[in-house]
């Protein structure tokens, strides 16, 4: 089996613009699951932990949720909400939003929305109590880490910094390695990393397309409205983000902290886990075509800390667009970095790309271990 860090490093050197007269653009797309922020900082929750609430966590703030559960015959007092129960609640809400005929006699479009907004606000509040916050310093207009970076974090930062310098657009044509980021996470970990890869007087937003263009970011007008293909990379959040808000005037990015009352009135655009995901909101309808096009145009796909669960059927279908047919996978590579053993990783990927591993098919290279260890080995091979 091929050595994952060594093979990745060789692909970077092969496609980098450095030392070459011409180097056609080569897109390297990172698909980041819940294991990525966890690999960055152990304080981040894994996916299911964010959707589990002890009774004292969701009461007394979840008054609308309490009334909804009571109406639907749950024994509410002392009720701990497990991840499975959370998904069931969201599923019921989703079906009642879609099909008015199945609504209970005292439920309507408005109070269903109030309950859904309350669930989103509870998630934001729980995340704030579990994970580190990376606020934007208003004076510097930069993301700031809450503590001094560890050696592992410096390694991850240095890998992305290296990749960002292996691309060029100064001749009006995009050349070399262009890293892009697709994530299922709500948090701002990848933004903080990319912002700290940019110069002290620069912002990652100047060169990063988010799939939608906000009217404002943290209360300020955007320096870039329409990006130049020669320089831009992508950061696409397919499950939404804590900073994405929809207003009557359009979308806004706001990384500042909001109180619970404000969150209930206008929660961020985030996808709640359910037995049947509902991606009909405007944000997701705008993001999905951008993700699919990016996957079509990518040569290398790096999956980090994402278990490819069967319940994420639509996300798996989207990932399949990286190499829909055997012929699409020829000369394309998937690097899978996860704590699961290699055989488990190969089995997961094979359920999406059934022809992987076959002659002239998609190449899949697993790596069992932490992302920081993989990043360090890549840098060692590049150096």
C-alpha positions as CSV (number, residue, x, y, z in Angstrom):
1,X,0.0,0.0,0.0
2,X,1.3,3.5,-0.9
3,X,2.7,5.7,1.8
4,X,0.1,8.4,2.3
5,X,2.2,11.5,3.3
6,X,5.0,10.7,0.8
7,X,2.5,10.2,-2.0
8,X,0.7,13.5,-1.2
9,X,4.0,15.4,-0.9
10,X,5.0,14.1,-4.3
11,X,1.8,15.3,-5.9
12,X,2.3,18.7,-4.4
13,X,5.8,18.9,-5.8
14,X,4.6,17.6,-9.2
15,X,1.8,20.2,-9.5
16,X,3.5,23.2,-7.7
17,X,4.2,26.2,-9.9
18,X,7.6,26.7,-8.3
19,X,10.5,26.1,-10.5
20,X,8.4,25.6,-13.6
21,X,7.7,27.7,-16.7
22,X,4.1,26.5,-16.7
23,X,2.1,24.5,-14.2
24,X,-1.6,24.0,-15.0
25,X,-4.0,24.6,-12.1
26,X,-4.5,21.5,-9.9
27,X,-7.3,21.6,-7.3
28,X,-6.6,19.9,-4.0
29,X,-9.9,19.8,-2.0
30,X,-10.0,19.0,1.7
31,X,-13.2,17.5,3.0
32,X,-13.3,18.2,6.8
33,X,-15.5,16.3,9.2
34,X,-16.0,16.6,12.9
35,X,-12.6,14.9,13.5
36,X,-10.8,17.8,12.0
37,X,-11.5,20.5,14.8
38,X,-11.0,17.6,17.3
39,X,-7.6,17.0,15.9
40,X,-6.8,20.7,16.1
41,X,-8.0,21.0,19.8
42,X,-9.3,18.2,22.0
43,X,-11.8,20.5,23.5
44,X,-14.0,20.4,20.4
45,X,-17.0,18.1,20.6
46,X,-17.5,15.2,18.3
47,X,-20.6,15.4,16.2
48,X,-23.1,13.4,18.4
49,X,-22.0,15.2,21.6
50,X,-23.4,18.5,20.4
51,X,-26.9,17.1,20.0
52,X,-27.2,15.5,23.5
53,X,-28.8,17.5,26.2
54,X,-29.3,16.8,29.9
55,X,-32.6,18.0,31.2
56,X,-30.9,20.9,33.1
57,X,-29.2,21.9,29.9
58,X,-32.3,22.5,27.8
59,X,-34.6,23.7,30.6
60,X,-35.7,26.4,31.4
61,X,-34.6,28.0,28.1
62,X,-36.4,25.5,25.9
63,X,-39.9,26.5,26.8
64,X,-41.2,26.1,23.2
65,X,-39.5,22.7,23.0
66,X,-41.0,21.7,26.2
67,X,-44.5,22.5,24.9
68,X,-43.8,20.7,21.6
69,X,-42.7,17.6,23.4
70,X,-45.7,17.7,25.8
71,X,-48.1,18.0,22.9
72,X,-46.4,15.0,21.2
73,X,-46.9,12.9,24.4
74,X,-43.3,12.8,25.7
75,X,-42.8,12.6,29.5
76,X,-41.0,15.9,29.7
77,X,-40.0,16.3,33.3
78,X,-36.4,15.1,33.8
79,X,-36.1,14.1,30.1
80,X,-32.6,13.9,28.8
81,X,-32.4,14.3,25.1
82,X,-30.2,11.8,23.4
83,X,-28.8,12.2,19.9
84,X,-31.4,9.7,18.6
85,X,-34.2,11.5,20.3
86,X,-32.9,14.8,18.9
87,X,-32.9,13.4,15.4
88,X,-36.5,12.1,15.9
89,X,-37.7,15.6,17.1
90,X,-36.1,17.3,14.1
91,X,-37.6,14.6,11.8
92,X,-41.1,15.3,13.2
93,X,-40.6,19.1,12.8
94,X,-39.4,18.6,9.2
95,X,-42.4,16.4,8.2
96,X,-44.8,18.9,9.8
97,X,-43.2,21.8,7.9
98,X,-43.5,19.9,4.6
99,X,-46.9,18.3,5.1
100,X,-49.6,20.4,6.8
101,X,-52.0,17.4,7.0
102,X,-49.8,15.6,9.6
103,X,-49.5,18.5,12.0
104,X,-51.1,18.2,15.4
105,X,-54.2,20.3,15.8
106,X,-52.4,23.1,17.7
107,X,-49.3,23.3,15.5
108,X,-48.9,25.7,12.6
109,X,-46.0,27.0,10.4
110,X,-45.1,29.8,12.9
111,X,-44.9,27.9,16.1
112,X,-43.1,25.0,14.4
113,X,-40.5,27.6,13.2
114,X,-40.2,28.9,16.8
115,X,-39.4,25.4,18.1
116,X,-36.8,24.8,15.4
117,X,-35.2,28.2,16.1
118,X,-35.0,27.3,19.7
119,X,-33.2,24.0,19.0
120,X,-30.6,25.9,16.9
121,X,-30.1,28.4,19.7
122,X,-29.6,25.6,22.2
123,X,-26.9,24.1,20.0
124,X,-25.1,27.3,19.6
125,X,-25.2,27.8,23.4
126,X,-24.0,24.3,24.1
127,X,-21.1,24.6,21.6
128,X,-20.0,27.9,23.3
129,X,-19.9,26.0,26.7
130,X,-17.8,23.1,25.2
131,X,-15.4,24.4,22.7
132,X,-12.8,27.3,22.5
133,X,-14.0,30.5,20.8
134,X,-11.9,32.1,18.1
135,X,-13.2,35.6,18.0
136,X,-12.4,38.2,15.4
137,X,-10.3,41.0,16.9
138,X,-12.1,44.2,15.8
139,X,-8.9,46.3,15.9
140,X,-6.8,43.8,13.8
141,X,-9.8,42.4,11.9
142,X,-8.2,39.0,12.4
143,X,-9.1,35.7,14.1
144,X,-7.3,35.2,17.4
145,X,-6.6,31.9,19.1
146,X,-7.4,31.7,22.8
147,X,-4.0,30.1,23.7
148,X,-0.5,29.7,22.4
149,X,-0.5,27.2,19.6
150,X,0.8,23.7,20.3
151,X,3.4,22.0,18.2
152,X,0.7,19.9,16.5
153,X,-1.3,23.0,15.7
154,X,1.8,24.8,14.3
155,X,2.3,21.8,12.1
156,X,-1.2,21.9,10.7
157,X,-0.9,25.7,10.2
158,X,2.5,25.2,8.4
159,X,1.0,22.6,6.0
160,X,-1.8,24.9,4.9
161,X,0.6,27.8,4.6
162,X,2.8,25.7,2.4
163,X,0.0,24.7,0.2
164,X,-1.3,28.2,-0.2
165,X,2.1,29.3,-1.4
166,X,2.3,26.5,-4.1
167,X,-0.3,28.4,-6.2
168,X,0.1,31.5,-8.4
169,X,-2.1,33.8,-10.3
170,X,0.2,36.7,-11.0
171,X,0.3,36.1,-14.8
172,X,-3.5,36.3,-14.9
173,X,-3.8,32.5,-15.2
174,X,-4.2,30.3,-12.1
175,X,-1.3,27.9,-11.8
176,X,0.0,25.3,-9.4
177,X,-1.6,23.7,-6.4
178,X,-4.8,25.4,-5.2
179,X,-6.2,24.1,-1.8
180,X,-9.9,24.3,-1.2
181,X,-12.0,23.4,1.8
182,X,-15.4,21.7,2.2
183,X,-16.6,21.1,5.7
184,X,-19.5,19.6,7.5
185,X,-18.6,21.6,10.7
186,X,-20.4,24.7,12.0
187,X,-17.4,26.2,13.8
188,X,-14.8,28.6,12.6
189,X,-11.7,26.5,13.1
190,X,-10.7,26.4,9.5
191,X,-11.4,30.1,9.1
192,X,-9.1,30.9,12.0
193,X,-6.3,28.7,10.6
194,X,-6.6,30.2,7.1
195,X,-6.7,33.8,8.5
196,X,-3.5,33.1,10.4
197,X,-1.9,31.9,7.2
198,X,-2.6,35.3,5.6
199,X,-0.4,38.2,6.3
200,X,-0.9,40.3,9.5
201,X,-2.5,43.1,7.5
202,X,-4.5,40.7,5.2
203,X,-7.6,38.6,5.5
204,X,-8.3,35.1,4.2
205,X,-11.8,36.4,3.0
206,X,-10.1,38.5,0.4
207,X,-9.0,35.3,-1.5
208,X,-11.7,32.9,-0.3
209,X,-15.1,32.3,-1.9
210,X,-17.8,31.0,0.5
211,X,-20.4,29.9,-2.1
212,X,-22.6,32.9,-1.1
213,X,-21.5,36.5,-1.0
214,X,-22.5,38.2,2.3
215,X,-23.4,41.9,2.3
216,X,-21.4,42.3,5.5
217,X,-18.8,40.4,7.5
218,X,-18.7,41.1,11.3
219,X,-20.5,44.4,10.6
220,X,-18.1,45.6,7.9
221,X,-18.5,45.7,4.1
222,X,-16.5,43.1,2.1
223,X,-13.3,44.2,0.4
224,X,-14.1,41.7,-2.4
225,X,-17.5,41.2,-3.9
226,X,-16.5,39.2,-7.0
227,X,-13.4,37.1,-6.8
228,X,-10.7,36.7,-9.5
229,X,-10.2,33.0,-10.6
230,X,-6.4,33.6,-10.7
231,X,-6.2,33.8,-6.9
232,X,-9.4,32.5,-5.2
233,X,-9.8,29.3,-3.2
234,X,-13.1,28.0,-1.8
235,X,-14.4,27.4,1.7
236,X,-17.9,25.8,1.5
237,X,-19.8,24.8,4.6
238,X,-22.3,22.2,3.5
239,X,-24.1,22.0,6.9
240,X,-24.0,25.7,7.4
241,X,-22.1,27.7,10.1
242,X,-22.6,29.5,13.3
243,X,-21.6,32.8,11.6
244,X,-24.1,32.6,8.6
245,X,-27.3,34.6,9.0
246,X,-30.0,35.3,6.5
247,X,-31.6,38.7,6.7
248,X,-34.2,40.5,4.6
249,X,-31.3,42.3,2.8
250,X,-29.4,39.0,2.2
251,X,-26.7,37.0,3.9
252,X,-24.3,38.3,6.6
253,X,-21.4,36.6,8.3
254,X,-21.1,37.6,12.0
255,X,-18.5,35.8,14.2
256,X,-19.4,37.9,17.3
257,X,-21.3,36.3,20.2
258,X,-25.1,36.7,20.3
259,X,-27.3,36.2,23.4
260,X,-29.9,33.4,23.5
261,X,-32.8,35.8,22.8
262,X,-31.2,37.1,19.6
263,X,-30.4,33.6,18.5
264,X,-34.0,32.5,18.9
265,X,-35.2,35.4,16.8
266,X,-32.8,34.8,14.0
267,X,-30.6,31.7,14.4
268,X,-27.6,30.9,12.1
269,X,-28.0,28.9,9.0
270,X,-27.2,25.4,10.3
271,X,-28.5,21.9,9.3
272,X,-29.9,20.0,12.2
273,X,-29.3,16.2,12.2
274,X,-32.4,14.2,11.4
275,X,-33.6,10.8,10.2
276,X,-34.3,12.6,6.9
277,X,-32.2,15.7,6.2
278,X,-34.1,18.7,4.8
279,X,-31.8,20.8,2.6
280,X,-34.5,22.9,1.0
281,X,-33.4,26.2,2.6
282,X,-32.0,28.8,0.3
283,X,-28.5,28.6,1.7
284,X,-28.1,24.9,1.0
285,X,-29.6,25.2,-2.4
286,X,-27.0,27.9,-3.2
287,X,-24.1,25.9,-1.7
288,X,-24.6,22.5,-3.2
289,X,-24.0,23.4,-6.9
290,X,-20.7,25.1,-5.9
291,X,-19.6,22.0,-3.9
292,X,-20.3,19.7,-6.8
293,X,-18.6,21.9,-9.4
294,X,-15.5,22.1,-7.1
295,X,-15.4,18.3,-6.7
296,X,-15.7,17.9,-10.5
297,X,-12.7,20.2,-11.0
298,X,-10.6,18.6,-8.2
299,X,-7.8,16.1,-8.8
300,X,-7.0,15.3,-5.2
301,X,-9.6,14.8,-2.4
302,X,-8.4,14.7,1.2
303,X,-11.0,13.4,3.6
304,X,-10.2,14.3,7.2
305,X,-12.1,13.0,10.3
306,X,-15.3,12.1,8.5
307,X,-16.8,8.7,9.0
308,X,-19.0,8.7,5.9
309,X,-22.1,7.6,7.9
310,X,-24.9,6.1,5.9
311,X,-27.4,8.5,7.5
312,X,-25.6,11.3,5.6
313,X,-27.0,9.9,2.3
314,X,-27.1,13.2,0.5
315,X,-23.6,14.2,1.6
316,X,-22.3,10.8,0.4
317,X,-24.1,11.4,-3.0
318,X,-22.4,14.8,-3.2
319,X,-19.0,13.3,-2.5
320,X,-19.6,10.8,-5.3
321,X,-19.5,13.7,-7.7
322,X,-15.7,13.7,-7.3
323,X,-15.5,10.7,-9.5
324,X,-19.0,9.6,-10.6
325,X,-17.8,7.1,-13.1
326,X,-14.8,4.8,-13.3
327,X,-13.3,7.0,-16.1
328,X,-13.7,10.1,-13.9
329,X,-11.6,8.5,-11.2
330,X,-8.6,7.8,-13.5
331,X,-5.7,10.0,-12.4
332,X,-7.7,11.2,-9.3
333,X,-6.7,10.3,-5.8
334,X,-8.6,10.2,-2.4
335,X,-6.5,10.5,0.7
336,X,-8.4,9.4,3.8
337,X,-7.1,10.4,7.2
338,X,-8.9,9.0,10.2
339,X,-8.4,7.2,13.5
340,X,-10.2,4.1,12.1
341,X,-7.9,1.3,10.8
342,X,-7.0,1.2,7.1
343,X,-9.4,-1.6,6.2
344,X,-12.3,0.3,7.7
345,X,-11.4,3.4,5.8
346,X,-11.2,1.4,2.5
347,X,-14.5,-0.2,3.2
348,X,-16.2,3.2,3.8
349,X,-14.8,4.7,0.6
350,X,-15.8,1.6,-1.5
351,X,-19.4,2.1,-0.5
352,X,-19.3,5.5,-2.4
353,X,-16.8,4.7,-5.1
354,X,-17.5,1.1,-5.9
355,X,-14.8,0.9,-8.5
356,X,-12.0,2.3,-6.3
357,X,-8.9,0.1,-6.3
358,X,-9.7,-1.4,-9.7
359,X,-7.3,-1.1,-12.6
360,X,-7.5,2.5,-14.1
361,X,-10.0,3.4,-11.4
362,X,-9.9,5.8,-8.5
363,X,-6.9,5.5,-6.2
364,X,-7.7,5.5,-2.5
365,X,-4.9,5.9,0.1
366,X,-5.8,5.5,3.8
367,X,-3.9,6.8,6.8
368,X,-4.6,5.7,10.4
369,X,-3.7,8.4,12.9
370,X,-4.0,12.1,13.8
371,X,-4.2,14.7,11.1
372,X,-1.3,16.6,12.7
373,X,0.9,13.5,12.4
374,X,0.0,13.1,8.8
375,X,0.7,16.9,8.2
376,X,4.0,16.6,9.9
377,X,5.0,13.6,7.7
378,X,3.9,15.5,4.6
379,X,6.1,18.5,5.5
380,X,9.1,16.2,6.2
381,X,8.8,14.8,2.7
382,X,8.4,18.3,1.2
383,X,11.4,19.6,3.0
